Amino acid sequence: MPETLPSVFNSSSFSYGPGYCNGVCADGGSPSGELQQLKGKIERLTRAPWLPTLFITDFEQALRAAVHTEFQQAEVRSCYFHLCSAVWKRARQERLAGPGSLRRLGRHWQDVQDLIKKVLALAFLPVALVRQNFQTLFTDPLTANLARQVAGLQVFLAYFRRNYIIPGNVAQPAEWNVYRRDVDTRSNNHVEAWNATVGRRHPNFWYFLTRVRQEEVLSRGAINAVARARCLKYIKMETRIQRLKAEYHSGRRSLYRYWSACAHLVLH
């Protein structure tokens, strides 16, 4: 086996949907059973213990519980891409975004879009300030006035508060916060883009392994050279985030102005 293969597995994240663990496990098993199967296969292939330190997942609670059980040494974090996807999906369900929303909301459309983006931009704040600033936004008279005029907005805000702010629910702010991110991708999940290159939504283990081997061959020369070229758009986005953060740290930009600027960078 290539020497770099274990690092590919250790740095990968796994998303879970109905009956599958992305890229590796067979359909139909429990998350815990699939993780055990995955661990066994990797350890047989690499002839070394598999001790991942970080899992980045979506918000499937069964998978997250299984990771905590099977890999107690690992940290479990939530994928920011999946957070944005879930929140925009709920916004569309409440008819606050997507096709027809401009006609429905009229002059309130831009204010609603800005509010949704500001909710998602909470992820760019220091984690200790997330709950406090959501509550400030939630109780702001301007927000309350907009919610009275736009049907579904209060329901949307309550959904986000219930699932992503209140302790003990889907995910805590510390899990989806990206304030300390240091990546120039559109998410904190490096594997999100790589998943698309695998070529199948639910590949079996051997297909996945073949693609990993191909990736290792293609990457061998790049490992000790310049980092692989990445999308210029997201490199520029990360540069801007770091500049905004530096201005916030130095006091040249208030927390509110930093938060508002980050809202323009939110994934749609």
N, C-alpha and C positions, 0 to 999 in steps of 0.2 A: 504494500500500500504506500502511496506517496506520503512523505513525512508531513506535508502541510495539510493533509486531509483531516486529522483530528481538530486542527484549529478552525477549519471550515465548519465542522459540526458544533464546536464549542461556541462559536460566535453567531450561529444561526438562531433565529427566533421561530417559534412555532405558533401558528394560528389554528384554531379548532372550530369546526362547524359540525353539523349533524353527522356523527359517525366517522370522522376522520381527523387525523392529526397531520397537518399540511406536509405533503411530500414524502411521508415516511411510512405511516402506519396503515394497516389494512382496515377496510370498512367494517363497521358493525361492532366494534369493541368499545369498552368504557375508556374514558381518558386515562385513568390510572393503569389499566391493563395495556393500553397502547404505549404509554410512556415506559412501562416495564419492558415491553417488546422492543421498543426503540433502543433503550439502554442496552439490552442484551445484544442486539445486532451490532450496535456501534462498538461495544467492548470486544465482541468476537472479531470484528473486522480490524480494529486498531490494536488489539491485544494490550489494552491499557484501560484503567478505570476511567469512566466518563463522569466528570464532576463539573458540570456547567455552573457558572457563577451568576448568570443572568438569563432570564426568559422574558421576552417581550411578546405579549399575547394580545388578542382582542379581549372582549369583555365576557367571554364564555366562563361562567362561574365554575362549572364542573372541571374544566381544564385547569383553572387557576388553583382550585383546591387540590387537584391531583399533583400539580407541580410542587405545592407546599408540602405535600405528604411524601412524595418520592425523592425530592431534591431539597432537603431542608436547608442546605447550605446556600441555595440559590436565591437571588432576589427576583421578584416577579414585578414587572412594570407593564404598563398599558401602552399600546401603540397609539401615538398621536394621530396617525392617519385614520385609524379605526374610530377614535373619538370624534374627529371631524365628520367622518362618514355617518356615524350614528346620529350626531346632532343635526346635520343638514337633512338627513332622512326624516327625523321627527319634525323639523321645520316644514318640510314639504307635506307631511301628513296633516299638519295644522294649516296648510295652505298659506304659509308665510314666505315660501320660496318656491322656485321652480316654475314650470309653465303655468301661465294664467295668474301668477301672483301679482305682477305689475298692474294688470287690469283690475284685479280685485282690491288691492291695497291703495291704488291711486297715489295721492300725494304723500301717503305714509310709507310707501315702499322703501325708499332709501333709508329712512330712519330705522325701519325694521331690519333691513340688511345690516346696517351698521351695528345695531344692538346684538344681533346674532354673532357677528364677527367679534364684537367686544367680549361676549361670553366665552367664545373659544380662545380669545387672546389671553384669558386668565392663565392659560398654561405657560405663558412667557413671563409671568410675575414670579418673584421669590415665593416659594411654596408656603412659607409662613404667612403670607399676605393674601393668599387666594380666597379663603373663606370670608375674611373681613371685607375684601373688595367686591366679592359677589353680593354680599349682603348690602353693601352700600349701593351697588347698581340696582339690586332687586327692590330696595325701598326708596330709590331716588324719585322725587315728584315727577320728573320728566318721563321716567319709565312707567310710573303708575298712570300718568295721563295718557301715554301712548297705548298702554294695555287696555284702558277703558274704551279707546276708540277702535282698537284692532282685535277682532275676535280671534281667539286661539293663542294670543301672545302670552297671556297670563298662564295658560295651560303649559305652554312651551317652557317658560321660566321655571314653573313648578316641577316639570319633568327633569330639567337639568339639576335643580337643587336637590331633588329627591335621590337621583341616581349618582351624581358625581360630587356633591358637596357634603351632604349629611353623612356623618360617620356610620359605618356598618352596612352600606348599601353596595351598589355595583362596583365602584372604584373610588378610592380616596384621592384627593388632589396630589398627594406625594407620588402616586403611581402614574399619573398622566402628565405631571408637570415636566416641562422641557426647558426650564430656566437655565439649567446647567448643561444644556446640550452643546456639543462641540462637533456637529456634523453638518456637511453642506448637502444634505438631501432634504426632500420635502417632509420627511417624518423623522422620528427618533428611531425608526426601525430600518436598519440597513438592508434587510432582506426583502422589504416590501417590493422594491423595484426588481430585485433579482428573481423573485417568484415568477414574474412574467416571462423571464427568459427560459424557465424550465420547459414551457411549452404545453403543459397540461394543468388543468385546474386541480385534479386529484391524482397525481402520478403514483404508481406503485413504487415500492422500495427500490427495486432493481433499476427501474427507469431513472429514478432520482439519483441513485448511486452512479449510474453511467454519466449523467449530466455533471455531477460533482467532479468526477474524474476528468471529464472534458474541460471543466472550468479550471481545474488544477493545472492542466497542461497549458492552457491559454494564459494563466496567471503567473506561471513559474518565472518568466522573465521580468514581470512587473513587481514581484514581491520585494526584490532588492533594488528597485529603481524608483522612478517617480511614481507617486500614487496614480492609480488608474484615472483617466480623464472622466470627469463627472459633468452633469448637465450645468452649463454656464448659468442658467436661470437660477438654480438653487445655490450655486456658489455665491452669486451676487446677493441673493436673499440672506444667506448666512452672514455675509460681510455687513449687510445693513443691520441685521439683528445685533451683531457684536458692536457695531458703532453706536447704536441706540443704547445698548447696555452700558457701554463706557461712559456715555453722556449722562445716564442715570446715576451711575456710581460716582461720578465726579460732581454731581449736583447741578450740572448744566441743564438737565431735563428733569422735570418733576415725575413722580410715579404716574400721575394721571396722563401726562403727555407721552411718556414712554409706553404706557398701556394702549393709548389711542393709536400711536404709530404702529405698534405691533399688530393691531387689529387689521391694518391694511395688508398684512402678510399672511393672514389666515388662509388655510386651504379651503377651497370651495368645492 
